[in-house]
């Protein structure tokens, strides 16, 4: 694994790292095809209650890909090596597909206290995004509290923390901005405090 760190930000406990080299171009295309086969309307997990539902705040499609697929298994192992967080703390890999005009409005990946999702390995302490294709216009990942934007380019990755000392980091608020041209494919990996069950 030959990973290049392109940018690192440390803002009031929020660590954000943009990197390249975790996923090869051929793997990006293969992962898109795996996800395309099981694509469905995206849902959200309510940060307060844990209820999963389709909601207008996220109008794209998504795929929960098979974690037993050799490529997905390899990606999960590489993510564990990159982050230094045990493999068993990872939720299943999710691949998101955005067409022109589709977006995910600003949100936190972590849950608020009392959320039933906390019973499944604690809170989401970090997120890894892997951009599987380059988007001609729009589709950035935007952090409004830091005025930071990462544009989707094939093979690029983003790692950021969501929780520090048990508290949701306000600066981890982020959005999947609307795609203006083309389409966007991105793999998302949420990582828990403890083993995900």
C-alpha positions as CSV (number, residue, x, y, z in Angstrom):
1,X,0.0,0.0,0.0
2,X,1.6,3.2,-1.2
3,X,-0.5,6.0,0.3
4,X,0.4,9.7,-0.3
5,X,-0.9,12.2,2.3
6,X,-2.0,15.3,0.3
7,X,-3.5,17.5,3.0
8,X,-3.9,17.3,6.8
9,X,-6.1,19.6,8.9
10,X,-6.3,19.6,12.7
11,X,-8.9,22.1,13.8
12,X,-10.1,22.0,17.4
13,X,-9.8,18.2,17.7
14,X,-11.1,17.5,14.2
15,X,-8.6,15.5,12.2
16,X,-9.1,15.5,8.4
17,X,-6.7,13.9,6.0
18,X,-6.9,13.9,2.2
19,X,-4.9,11.0,0.7
20,X,-4.3,9.1,-2.5
21,X,-3.2,5.5,-3.2
22,X,-5.6,3.4,-1.0
23,X,-7.6,2.2,-4.1
24,X,-6.3,1.6,-7.6
25,X,-8.1,2.9,-10.7
26,X,-9.2,-0.6,-11.8
27,X,-10.5,-1.2,-8.3
28,X,-12.6,2.0,-8.5
29,X,-14.3,0.7,-11.6
30,X,-14.8,-2.8,-10.2
31,X,-16.3,-1.4,-7.0
32,X,-18.7,0.8,-9.0
33,X,-19.9,-2.3,-10.9
34,X,-20.4,-4.3,-7.7
35,X,-22.4,-1.4,-6.2
36,X,-24.5,-0.9,-9.4
37,X,-25.8,-4.4,-9.1
38,X,-27.5,-3.7,-5.7
39,X,-28.3,0.0,-5.9
40,X,-31.4,1.3,-4.2
41,X,-32.8,4.6,-2.9
42,X,-30.5,6.1,-0.2
43,X,-31.8,6.2,3.4
44,X,-30.6,8.1,6.5
45,X,-30.2,7.0,10.1
46,X,-31.8,9.6,12.4
47,X,-29.0,10.9,14.6
48,X,-31.4,11.2,17.6
49,X,-33.5,8.1,17.4
50,X,-31.6,5.7,15.2
51,X,-34.6,5.1,12.9
52,X,-33.6,4.3,9.3
53,X,-35.8,6.0,6.6
54,X,-35.7,7.5,3.2
55,X,-35.6,11.3,3.6
56,X,-35.4,14.3,1.2
57,X,-32.1,15.4,2.9
58,X,-30.4,12.7,0.9
59,X,-31.8,12.2,-2.5
60,X,-29.1,9.9,-4.1
61,X,-28.9,6.1,-4.4
62,X,-26.7,3.8,-2.3
63,X,-25.6,0.2,-2.1
64,X,-24.6,-2.0,0.8
65,X,-21.9,-4.1,-0.9
66,X,-21.1,-7.7,0.1
67,X,-18.3,-7.6,2.6
68,X,-17.3,-11.1,1.6
69,X,-16.3,-10.0,-1.9
70,X,-12.5,-10.2,-2.1
71,X,-12.1,-6.6,-3.3
72,X,-14.3,-5.3,-0.4
73,X,-12.5,-7.5,2.1
74,X,-9.2,-6.1,0.9
75,X,-10.5,-2.5,1.1
76,X,-11.7,-3.0,4.6
77,X,-8.3,-4.3,5.6
78,X,-6.5,-1.4,4.0
79,X,-8.8,1.1,5.8
80,X,-8.0,-0.6,9.1
81,X,-4.3,-0.3,8.3
82,X,-4.6,3.4,7.2
83,X,-6.6,4.5,10.3
84,X,-5.0,2.2,12.9
85,X,-8.5,1.3,14.1
86,X,-9.4,-2.4,14.3
87,X,-11.2,-4.0,11.4
88,X,-14.0,-5.2,13.7
89,X,-15.0,-1.6,14.5
90,X,-16.0,-1.0,10.8
91,X,-19.6,-0.9,9.6
92,X,-20.2,-2.6,6.2
93,X,-18.9,-0.6,3.2
94,X,-21.6,1.6,1.6
95,X,-21.2,2.9,-2.0
96,X,-23.1,6.1,-2.8
97,X,-24.2,7.2,-6.3
98,X,-25.2,10.8,-7.1
99,X,-26.7,12.0,-10.4
100,X,-27.0,15.7,-11.4
101,X,-28.8,17.7,-8.8
102,X,-28.5,14.9,-6.1
103,X,-27.0,15.8,-2.8
104,X,-26.8,15.0,1.0
105,X,-27.4,18.2,3.0
106,X,-25.1,19.1,5.9
107,X,-25.1,16.4,8.6
108,X,-23.0,14.7,11.2
109,X,-22.1,11.0,10.9
110,X,-22.0,10.5,14.7
111,X,-25.1,9.9,16.8
112,X,-26.4,12.0,19.7
113,X,-26.6,10.5,23.2
114,X,-29.4,8.0,23.7
115,X,-29.6,6.9,20.1
116,X,-30.4,3.2,19.8
117,X,-27.6,2.9,17.2
118,X,-25.1,3.4,20.0
119,X,-25.8,-0.2,21.1
120,X,-24.0,-1.5,18.0
121,X,-20.4,-0.7,18.9
122,X,-20.7,2.8,20.3
123,X,-20.6,6.0,18.3
124,X,-19.2,6.6,14.8
125,X,-15.8,8.1,15.7
126,X,-14.5,8.4,12.1
127,X,-15.4,8.3,8.5
128,X,-13.4,7.3,5.4
129,X,-14.6,8.4,2.0
130,X,-13.1,6.9,-1.2
131,X,-13.9,8.8,-4.4
132,X,-14.4,6.2,-7.2
133,X,-14.7,8.6,-10.1
134,X,-13.8,12.1,-11.1
135,X,-16.8,14.5,-11.3
136,X,-16.6,17.3,-14.0
137,X,-18.5,19.8,-11.8
138,X,-20.0,19.9,-8.3
139,X,-20.3,17.0,-6.0
140,X,-17.7,18.2,-3.4
141,X,-17.6,17.1,0.2
142,X,-18.0,20.4,2.1
143,X,-17.3,21.2,5.8
144,X,-19.2,24.5,6.4
145,X,-17.7,25.0,9.9
146,X,-14.2,24.9,8.4
147,X,-14.9,26.3,4.9
148,X,-13.1,23.2,3.6
149,X,-14.1,21.4,0.4
150,X,-12.7,18.2,-1.1
151,X,-13.5,17.7,-4.8
152,X,-14.1,14.1,-6.0
153,X,-11.3,12.7,-8.1
154,X,-10.9,9.0,-8.8
155,X,-8.6,7.3,-6.3
156,X,-8.7,10.2,-3.8
157,X,-9.7,9.5,-0.2
158,X,-10.7,11.5,2.9
159,X,-10.5,10.5,6.5
160,X,-12.0,12.6,9.2
161,X,-12.9,12.2,12.9
162,X,-16.4,12.7,14.2
163,X,-16.1,12.3,18.0
164,X,-13.6,13.4,20.6
165,X,-13.8,12.4,24.3
166,X,-17.4,11.2,23.7
167,X,-18.6,14.5,22.2
168,X,-19.7,14.9,18.6
169,X,-17.4,17.3,16.9
170,X,-19.4,20.2,15.5
171,X,-16.7,20.8,12.9
172,X,-17.3,17.4,11.4
173,X,-20.6,18.7,10.0
174,X,-20.3,18.0,6.2
175,X,-22.4,17.8,3.1
176,X,-22.3,16.0,-0.2
177,X,-22.8,19.0,-2.5
178,X,-25.1,18.7,-5.6
179,X,-23.5,17.1,-8.6
180,X,-23.7,19.7,-11.5
181,X,-22.3,17.6,-14.3
182,X,-21.7,13.8,-14.7
183,X,-22.2,11.5,-11.8
184,X,-20.4,10.8,-8.5
185,X,-19.6,7.4,-7.0
186,X,-18.1,7.4,-3.5
187,X,-17.5,4.5,-1.0
188,X,-18.2,5.4,2.6
189,X,-16.9,3.6,5.6
190,X,-18.1,4.5,9.1
191,X,-15.9,3.4,12.1
192,X,-17.2,2.8,15.6
193,X,-15.7,3.2,19.1
194,X,-15.8,-0.6,19.6
195,X,-16.5,-3.7,17.6
196,X,-19.6,-3.2,15.4
197,X,-22.4,-5.7,16.1
